[in-house]
Amino acid sequence: MSENVLQTLQQLVQDVIAPDVRELKANQASLEKQIAALEKHMDVRFSSVDQKLDARFDALMAAISESKAQAELTNLRVIASLSERVAVL
Protein backbone atom coordinates (compact mmCIF):
# COMPACT_ATOMS: atom_id res chain seq x y z
CA MET A 1 0.00 0.00 0.00
CA SER A 2 2.77 2.46 0.90
CA GLU A 3 4.48 1.65 -2.40
CA ASN A 4 1.28 2.62 -4.19
CA VAL A 5 1.18 5.91 -2.26
CA LEU A 6 4.81 6.62 -3.18
CA GLN A 7 4.11 5.91 -6.85
CA THR A 8 1.06 8.15 -6.72
CA LEU A 9 3.11 10.94 -5.15
CA GLN A 10 5.88 10.44 -7.71
CA GLN A 11 3.35 10.58 -10.53
CA LEU A 12 1.81 13.71 -9.02
CA VAL A 13 5.22 15.40 -8.88
CA GLN A 14 5.96 14.46 -12.48
CA ASP A 15 2.54 15.52 -13.74
CA VAL A 16 1.97 18.71 -11.75
CA ILE A 17 5.17 20.11 -10.30
CA ALA A 18 7.75 19.24 -12.98
CA PRO A 19 5.96 21.17 -15.78
CA ASP A 20 5.65 24.19 -13.48
CA VAL A 21 9.36 24.03 -12.70
CA ARG A 22 10.18 23.87 -16.42
CA GLU A 23 7.91 26.84 -17.08
CA LEU A 24 9.54 28.80 -14.27
CA LYS A 25 12.99 28.05 -15.70
CA ALA A 26 11.84 29.24 -19.14
CA ASN A 27 10.40 32.42 -17.59
CA GLN A 28 13.64 32.99 -15.70
CA ALA A 29 15.68 32.66 -18.90
CA SER A 30 13.35 35.10 -20.66
CA LEU A 31 13.61 37.60 -17.82
CA GLU A 32 17.40 37.31 -17.78
CA LYS A 33 17.48 38.15 -21.50
CA GLN A 34 15.17 41.13 -20.95
CA ILE A 35 17.29 42.38 -18.06
CA ALA A 36 20.46 42.09 -20.15
CA ALA A 37 18.79 44.05 -22.97
CA LEU A 38 17.62 46.68 -20.49
CA GLU A 39 21.12 46.98 -19.02
CA LYS A 40 22.57 47.47 -22.50
CA HIS A 41 19.93 50.10 -23.30
CA MET A 42 20.62 51.92 -20.03
CA ASP A 43 24.37 51.85 -20.68
CA VAL A 44 23.82 53.47 -24.07
CA ARG A 45 21.51 56.12 -22.59
CA PHE A 46 23.82 56.92 -19.69
CA SER A 47 26.76 57.17 -22.06
CA SER A 48 24.80 59.60 -24.23
CA VAL A 49 23.81 61.71 -21.23
CA ASP A 50 27.40 61.63 -19.98
CA GLN A 51 28.68 62.93 -23.32
CA LYS A 52 26.10 65.72 -23.35
CA LEU A 53 27.01 66.75 -19.82
CA ASP A 54 30.71 66.75 -20.68
CA ALA A 55 30.05 68.98 -23.70
CA ARG A 56 27.95 71.40 -21.63
CA PHE A 57 30.55 71.48 -18.87
CA ASP A 58 33.30 72.25 -21.41
CA ALA A 59 31.17 75.04 -22.91
CA LEU A 60 30.50 76.46 -19.45
CA MET A 61 34.19 76.38 -18.55
CA ALA A 62 35.03 78.13 -21.83
CA ALA A 63 32.42 80.81 -21.11
CA ILE A 64 33.83 81.33 -17.61
CA SER A 65 37.35 81.64 -19.00
CA GLU A 66 36.16 84.13 -21.61
CA SER A 67 34.36 86.14 -18.92
CA LYS A 68 37.48 86.20 -16.74
CA ALA A 69 39.58 87.30 -19.70
CA GLN A 70 37.13 90.10 -20.49
CA ALA A 71 37.15 91.23 -16.82
CA GLU A 72 40.96 91.27 -16.76
CA LEU A 73 41.08 93.25 -19.98
CA THR A 74 38.63 95.79 -18.56
CA ASN A 75 40.73 96.07 -15.40
CA LEU A 76 43.90 96.60 -17.43
CA ARG A 77 42.24 99.36 -19.44
CA VAL A 78 41.10 101.10 -16.27
CA ILE A 79 44.57 100.77 -14.73
CA ALA A 80 46.21 102.06 -17.92
CA SER A 81 43.87 105.03 -17.96
CA LEU A 82 44.61 105.76 -14.31
CA SER A 83 48.33 105.38 -14.91
CA GLU A 84 48.18 107.97 -17.69
CA ARG A 85 46.35 110.42 -15.40
CA VAL A 86 48.86 109.88 -12.61
CA ALA A 87 51.73 110.36 -15.04
CA VAL A 88 50.26 113.69 -16.13
CA LEU A 89 50.06 114.86 -12.53
C-alpha positions as CSV (number, residue, x, y, z in Angstrom):
1,M,0.0,0.0,0.0
2,S,2.8,2.5,0.9
3,E,4.5,1.7,-2.4
4,N,1.3,2.6,-4.2
5,V,1.2,5.9,-2.3
6,L,4.8,6.6,-3.2
7,Q,4.1,5.9,-6.8
8,T,1.1,8.2,-6.7
9,L,3.1,10.9,-5.2
10,Q,5.9,10.4,-7.7
11,Q,3.4,10.6,-10.5
12,L,1.8,13.7,-9.0
13,V,5.2,15.4,-8.9
14,Q,6.0,14.5,-12.5
15,D,2.5,15.5,-13.7
16,V,2.0,18.7,-11.7
17,I,5.2,20.1,-10.3
18,A,7.7,19.2,-13.0
19,P,6.0,21.2,-15.8
20,D,5.7,24.2,-13.5
21,V,9.4,24.0,-12.7
22,R,10.2,23.9,-16.4
23,E,7.9,26.8,-17.1
24,L,9.5,28.8,-14.3
25,K,13.0,28.1,-15.7
26,A,11.8,29.2,-19.1
27,N,10.4,32.4,-17.6
28,Q,13.6,33.0,-15.7
29,A,15.7,32.7,-18.9
30,S,13.4,35.1,-20.7
31,L,13.6,37.6,-17.8
32,E,17.4,37.3,-17.8
33,K,17.5,38.2,-21.5
34,Q,15.2,41.1,-21.0
35,I,17.3,42.4,-18.1
36,A,20.5,42.1,-20.2
37,A,18.8,44.0,-23.0
38,L,17.6,46.7,-20.5
39,E,21.1,47.0,-19.0
40,K,22.6,47.5,-22.5
41,H,19.9,50.1,-23.3
42,M,20.6,51.9,-20.0
43,D,24.4,51.9,-20.7
44,V,23.8,53.5,-24.1
45,R,21.5,56.1,-22.6
46,F,23.8,56.9,-19.7
47,S,26.8,57.2,-22.1
48,S,24.8,59.6,-24.2
49,V,23.8,61.7,-21.2
50,D,27.4,61.6,-20.0
51,Q,28.7,62.9,-23.3
52,K,26.1,65.7,-23.4
53,L,27.0,66.8,-19.8
54,D,30.7,66.8,-20.7
55,A,30.0,69.0,-23.7
56,R,27.9,71.4,-21.6
57,F,30.6,71.5,-18.9
58,D,33.3,72.2,-21.4
59,A,31.2,75.0,-22.9
60,L,30.5,76.5,-19.5
61,M,34.2,76.4,-18.5
62,A,35.0,78.1,-21.8
63,A,32.4,80.8,-21.1
64,I,33.8,81.3,-17.6
65,S,37.4,81.6,-19.0
66,E,36.2,84.1,-21.6
67,S,34.4,86.1,-18.9
68,K,37.5,86.2,-16.7
69,A,39.6,87.3,-19.7
70,Q,37.1,90.1,-20.5
71,A,37.2,91.2,-16.8
72,E,41.0,91.3,-16.8
73,L,41.1,93.2,-20.0
74,T,38.6,95.8,-18.6
75,N,40.7,96.1,-15.4
76,L,43.9,96.6,-17.4
77,R,42.2,99.4,-19.4
78,V,41.1,101.1,-16.3
79,I,44.6,100.8,-14.7
80,A,46.2,102.1,-17.9
81,S,43.9,105.0,-18.0
82,L,44.6,105.8,-14.3
83,S,48.3,105.4,-14.9
84,E,48.2,108.0,-17.7
85,R,46.4,110.4,-15.4
86,V,48.9,109.9,-12.6
87,A,51.7,110.4,-15.0
88,V,50.3,113.7,-16.1
89,L,50.1,114.9,-12.5
